[in-house]
Amino acid sequence: MARLHVVTGKGGTGKTTVAAAMALSLAEQGKRVLLCEVEGRQGLAQLFDVPPLPYVERRIAQGPGGGEVYALAVDAEAALLEYLDMYYHLGRAGKALEKVGAIDFVTTIAPGLRDVLLTGKVYEATRRKAHGKLAYDAVVLDAPPTGRIAPFLNVNHEVAGLAKVGPIRNQADAIMGMLRSDVTRIHLVTLLEEMPVQETLDAVEQLEALDLQIGSIVVNLVRNSPLDDDALALAVKEKLPAAELTRGLKAAGLTIGDDLVRTLATEAHDHAIRVGLERENRDRIDALGKKVTELQLQPEGIDHGALIDLAEEFRA
């Protein structure tokens, strides 16, 4: 059963919101969940309306089923110090490196090292044990966007190719082993729009070529049309009967005029075209043959109540 859930998506699709809702959904099943972010944006703190997250695991929510959500903003510099202390016992020497700026220097000349450290911390949290059992039942990672997700997750494979032996090679192999195992699933968030869907299709192809397993495609901000298929077909052709539009306006208590009827007909036409495009994009997603999860648009915006609603949609 999957314990590491990697959530990615094109910028603007709501991947951080989806990752948070997924974590809450797991917590509502009584699980202890760690929700991680790695991009330094403090998006989780903003979403849960808490102070900026330090490099410490902090409880930010509790599920009605007794589960808990902890959050962690993974910082590459702090992860490097932790790594040096854990594997090389540098202790104060590591702190000295921080003061002279050696860590920034190292991650600048070797940019991939930053991703190695970030994925390494997530790997450690997923496997960590306390009192003889796993510290967390599940880890949800708010990962980089789809345009960067494949190289981000595959960085340890590249490192393993460079480091032939030693602890770095061993850890790189172990991380890639976990990412490619049944423990890990990658979920891609999209909207029913051309660019996010195309990025999703491209990312699925890239990830599967790396032997990484897709969990689900999450279609976010879904809007249900108030028009049935017959009405949509008429609206596209701009043939909605003016008499029906007039009756609808009267039923809504609005003052009727020809301009208002024409405006409503134009809006119905534009709406029908958008629905048609959304259906075409949904067909492209369905052609992948993956599990698809739909999350409805939250018209009042995202607050804690909206996150709970989205978590319920995941559970359903």
C-alpha positions as CSV (number, residue, x, y, z in Angstrom):
1,M,0.0,0.0,0.0
2,A,1.3,3.5,-0.9
3,R,2.7,5.6,1.9
4,L,4.4,8.3,0.0
5,H,2.1,10.4,-2.1
6,V,3.9,12.9,-4.4
7,V,1.6,15.7,-5.7
8,T,2.6,17.7,-8.8
9,G,0.9,19.8,-11.3
10,K,1.4,22.9,-13.6
11,G,1.6,26.1,-11.7
12,G,-1.8,27.6,-11.0
13,T,-3.6,24.2,-10.9
14,G,-3.9,24.1,-7.1
15,K,-1.4,21.4,-6.4
16,T,-0.6,22.7,-2.9
17,T,-4.3,22.8,-2.1
18,V,-4.7,19.3,-3.4
19,A,-1.8,18.0,-1.4
20,A,-3.3,19.6,1.8
21,A,-6.7,18.1,1.1
22,M,-5.1,14.7,0.4
23,A,-3.3,14.9,3.8
24,L,-6.5,15.8,5.6
25,S,-8.3,13.0,3.9
26,L,-5.8,10.5,5.2
27,A,-5.9,12.0,8.7
28,E,-9.7,11.7,8.7
29,Q,-9.1,7.9,8.4
30,G,-7.2,8.0,11.7
31,K,-3.7,8.2,10.1
32,R,-0.7,10.2,11.3
33,V,0.4,12.2,8.2
34,L,3.4,14.3,7.3
35,L,2.8,17.0,4.7
36,C,6.0,18.3,3.2
37,E,6.8,21.2,0.9
38,V,10.2,21.7,-0.8
39,E,10.0,24.9,-2.8
40,G,10.5,27.4,-0.1
41,R,7.2,29.2,-0.7
42,Q,5.6,28.6,2.7
43,G,2.4,27.7,0.8
44,L,1.2,25.3,3.5
45,A,1.5,27.9,6.2
46,Q,-0.6,30.3,4.2
47,L,-3.1,27.6,3.4
48,F,-3.6,26.5,7.1
49,D,-3.2,30.1,8.4
50,V,-0.3,29.3,10.7
51,P,3.1,31.1,11.1
52,P,5.9,30.3,8.6
53,L,7.0,26.7,9.0
54,P,10.5,26.1,10.4
55,Y,12.6,23.0,9.6
56,V,10.8,21.2,12.3
57,E,7.8,18.9,12.0
58,R,4.8,20.7,13.5
59,R,1.2,19.6,13.9
60,I,-1.1,21.8,12.0
61,A,-4.4,19.9,11.9
62,Q,-6.3,17.0,13.4
63,G,-8.8,14.8,11.7
64,P,-12.2,13.8,13.2
65,G,-11.1,10.2,13.0
66,G,-8.3,10.9,15.5
67,G,-5.6,11.3,12.8
68,E,-3.1,14.2,12.7
69,V,-1.4,16.2,10.0
70,Y,2.1,17.4,10.7
71,A,3.8,19.8,8.3
72,L,7.4,20.4,7.3
73,A,9.1,22.9,5.0
74,V,12.2,21.1,3.9
75,D,15.1,23.4,3.6
76,A,18.1,22.2,1.6
77,E,20.7,23.9,3.8
78,A,19.3,22.5,7.0
79,A,19.0,19.1,5.3
80,L,22.7,19.2,4.3
81,L,23.7,20.0,7.9
82,E,21.6,17.2,9.1
83,Y,23.0,14.8,6.5
84,L,26.6,15.8,7.4
85,D,25.9,15.2,11.1
86,M,24.1,11.9,10.6
87,Y,26.6,10.3,8.3
88,Y,29.9,12.0,9.0
89,H,29.3,13.3,12.6
90,L,30.6,16.7,11.8
91,G,28.5,18.4,14.5
92,R,30.1,21.9,15.1
93,A,32.2,21.6,12.0
94,G,29.0,21.5,10.0
95,K,27.8,24.7,11.7
96,A,31.2,26.3,10.8
97,L,30.6,25.4,7.2
98,E,27.2,27.2,7.4
99,K,28.9,30.4,8.7
100,V,31.4,30.6,5.9
101,G,28.8,30.1,3.2
102,A,30.2,26.7,2.1
103,I,26.8,25.2,1.8
104,D,25.5,27.9,-0.6
105,F,28.7,27.4,-2.6
106,V,28.3,23.6,-2.8
107,T,24.6,23.8,-3.8
108,T,25.5,26.5,-6.4
109,I,28.3,24.5,-8.2
110,A,26.2,21.3,-8.0
111,P,22.6,22.4,-8.4
112,G,21.3,18.8,-8.5
113,L,22.6,18.4,-4.9
114,R,19.7,20.6,-3.7
115,D,17.2,18.1,-5.0
116,V,19.2,15.2,-3.6
117,L,19.0,16.7,-0.2
118,L,15.3,17.5,-0.5
119,T,14.3,14.0,-1.7
120,G,16.7,12.5,0.9
121,K,14.8,14.2,3.7
122,V,11.4,13.0,2.4
123,Y,12.9,9.5,2.1
124,E,14.1,9.6,5.7
125,A,10.7,10.8,7.0
126,T,8.9,8.1,5.1
127,R,11.1,5.3,6.6
128,R,11.6,6.7,10.1
129,K,10.5,4.6,13.0
130,A,9.6,5.5,16.6
131,H,9.0,3.0,19.3
132,G,9.2,0.2,16.9
133,K,6.7,1.4,14.3
134,L,6.6,3.9,11.5
135,A,6.6,7.5,12.7
136,Y,4.1,8.4,10.0
137,D,1.4,6.3,8.3
138,A,1.7,8.4,5.2
139,V,3.8,11.2,3.8
140,V,2.3,13.7,1.3
141,L,4.8,15.7,-0.7
142,D,3.8,19.0,-2.3
143,A,6.4,18.6,-5.1
144,P,7.8,20.8,-7.8
145,P,5.6,21.4,-10.9
146,T,5.1,19.0,-13.7
147,G,7.8,20.8,-15.9
148,R,10.4,19.8,-13.3
149,I,9.0,16.8,-11.6
150,A,10.8,14.1,-13.6
151,P,14.4,15.4,-13.1
152,F,13.6,16.2,-9.5
153,L,12.5,12.6,-8.7
154,N,15.2,11.1,-10.9
155,V,18.1,13.1,-9.5
156,N,19.3,10.3,-7.3
157,H,19.6,8.0,-10.3
158,E,21.9,10.5,-11.9
159,V,23.9,10.8,-8.6
160,A,24.2,7.0,-8.5
161,G,25.7,7.0,-11.9
162,L,28.4,9.4,-10.7
163,A,29.2,7.9,-7.3
164,K,30.1,4.3,-8.0
165,V,30.6,3.3,-4.4
166,G,30.3,4.7,-0.8
167,P,27.4,6.1,1.3
168,I,26.3,8.6,-1.3
169,R,25.8,5.8,-3.9
170,N,24.1,3.6,-1.3
171,Q,21.7,6.3,-0.3
172,A,20.9,7.3,-3.9
173,D,20.1,3.7,-4.7
174,A,17.9,3.4,-1.7
175,I,16.0,6.6,-2.5
176,M,15.4,5.5,-6.1
177,G,14.3,2.1,-4.9
178,M,11.7,3.6,-2.7
179,L,10.4,6.0,-5.3
180,R,10.0,3.2,-7.8
181,S,8.4,0.8,-5.4
182,D,4.7,0.2,-4.4
183,V,5.3,2.5,-1.5
184,T,5.2,5.6,-3.7
185,R,2.5,7.0,-6.0
186,I,2.6,10.2,-8.0
187,H,-0.6,12.2,-8.4
188,L,-0.8,14.9,-11.1
189,V,-3.1,17.9,-10.7
190,T,-4.6,19.5,-13.8
191,L,-7.4,21.8,-14.9
192,L,-9.5,21.0,-18.0
193,E,-7.5,23.5,-20.1
194,E,-5.1,22.9,-23.0
195,M,-1.8,23.7,-21.4
196,P,-2.2,22.0,-18.0
197,V,-3.6,18.9,-19.7
198,Q,-0.7,18.8,-22.2
199,E,1.8,19.2,-19.3
200,T,0.1,16.3,-17.5
201,L,0.3,14.0,-20.5
202,D,3.9,14.9,-21.0
203,A,4.7,14.3,-17.3
204,V,3.0,10.9,-17.3
205,E,5.1,9.8,-20.3
206,Q,8.3,11.0,-18.7
207,L,7.6,9.5,-15.2
208,E,6.6,6.2,-16.6
209,A,9.8,6.1,-18.7
210,L,11.6,6.4,-15.4
211,D,9.7,3.4,-13.9
212,L,7.8,5.7,-11.5
213,Q,4.2,4.8,-10.7
214,I,1.3,7.1,-11.3
215,G,-1.4,7.2,-8.6
216,S,-4.2,9.3,-10.0
217,I,-4.9,12.3,-12.2
218,V,-6.7,15.0,-10.1
219,V,-9.0,17.2,-12.1
220,N,-9.3,20.4,-10.0
221,L,-11.8,23.3,-10.0
222,V,-14.5,21.3,-11.8
223,R,-17.6,23.3,-12.7
224,N,-20.8,21.5,-13.5
225,S,-22.8,23.1,-16.3
226,P,-26.4,24.3,-15.5
227,L,-27.4,23.5,-19.1
228,D,-28.2,20.0,-20.4
229,D,-26.7,18.6,-23.6
230,D,-29.6,19.7,-25.8
231,A,-29.4,23.3,-24.5
232,L,-25.6,23.3,-24.9
233,A,-25.9,22.2,-28.5
234,L,-28.4,25.0,-29.2
235,A,-26.2,27.6,-27.4
236,V,-23.1,26.7,-29.5
237,K,-25.1,27.3,-32.6
238,E,-26.6,30.5,-31.0
239,K,-30.1,29.1,-31.4
240,L,-31.4,29.2,-27.9
241,P,-35.0,30.3,-28.1
242,A,-35.4,33.9,-27.0
243,A,-38.8,33.0,-25.5
244,E,-37.2,30.5,-23.1
245,L,-34.5,33.0,-22.1
246,T,-37.1,35.6,-21.4
247,R,-39.1,33.2,-19.3
248,G,-36.0,32.3,-17.3
249,L,-35.2,36.0,-16.7
250,K,-38.8,36.7,-15.6
251,A,-38.6,33.7,-13.2
252,A,-35.4,35.3,-11.7
253,G,-37.3,38.5,-11.1
254,L,-35.2,40.5,-13.6
255,T,-36.5,43.4,-15.8
256,I,-36.7,42.1,-19.3
257,G,-35.2,43.9,-22.3
258,D,-33.9,42.9,-25.7
259,D,-30.3,43.8,-24.7
260,L,-30.4,41.6,-21.6
261,V,-31.7,38.6,-23.6
262,R,-29.0,39.1,-26.2
263,T,-26.3,39.4,-23.5
264,L,-27.6,36.2,-21.8
265,A,-27.6,34.4,-25.2
266,T,-24.0,35.5,-25.8
267,E,-22.9,34.3,-22.4
268,A,-24.6,30.9,-23.0
269,H,-22.8,30.6,-26.3
270,D,-19.4,31.3,-24.7
271,H,-20.2,28.9,-21.8
272,A,-21.2,26.1,-24.2
273,I,-17.9,26.5,-26.1
274,R,-16.0,26.3,-22.9
275,V,-17.8,23.2,-21.8
276,G,-17.1,21.6,-25.2
277,L,-13.3,22.3,-24.8
278,E,-13.4,21.0,-21.2
279,R,-15.0,17.8,-22.4
280,E,-12.3,17.4,-25.1
281,N,-9.6,17.8,-22.6
282,R,-11.3,15.3,-20.2
283,D,-11.3,12.8,-23.1
284,R,-7.6,13.3,-23.4
285,I,-7.1,12.6,-19.7
286,D,-9.4,9.5,-19.8
287,A,-7.4,8.1,-22.7
288,L,-4.4,7.7,-20.3
289,G,-6.3,4.9,-18.6
290,K,-5.4,6.2,-15.1
291,K,-7.6,6.7,-12.1
292,V,-9.2,10.2,-12.2
293,T,-10.3,12.1,-9.2
294,E,-12.5,15.2,-9.6
295,L,-12.5,18.1,-7.1
296,Q,-15.3,20.6,-7.4
297,L,-14.6,24.4,-7.6
298,Q,-15.0,26.0,-4.2
299,P,-16.8,29.3,-5.1
300,E,-16.1,31.0,-1.8
301,G,-12.3,30.3,-2.1
302,I,-10.1,28.1,0.0
303,D,-10.2,28.1,3.7
304,H,-10.1,25.3,6.3
305,G,-13.8,24.5,5.7
306,A,-13.2,24.2,2.0
307,L,-10.1,22.0,2.6
308,I,-12.4,19.7,4.7
309,D,-14.9,19.5,1.8
310,L,-12.1,18.6,-0.6
311,A,-10.8,16.0,1.8
312,E,-14.3,14.5,1.9
313,E,-14.3,14.3,-1.9
314,F,-11.1,12.4,-1.8
315,R,-12.5,9.9,0.7
316,A,-15.7,9.5,-1.4
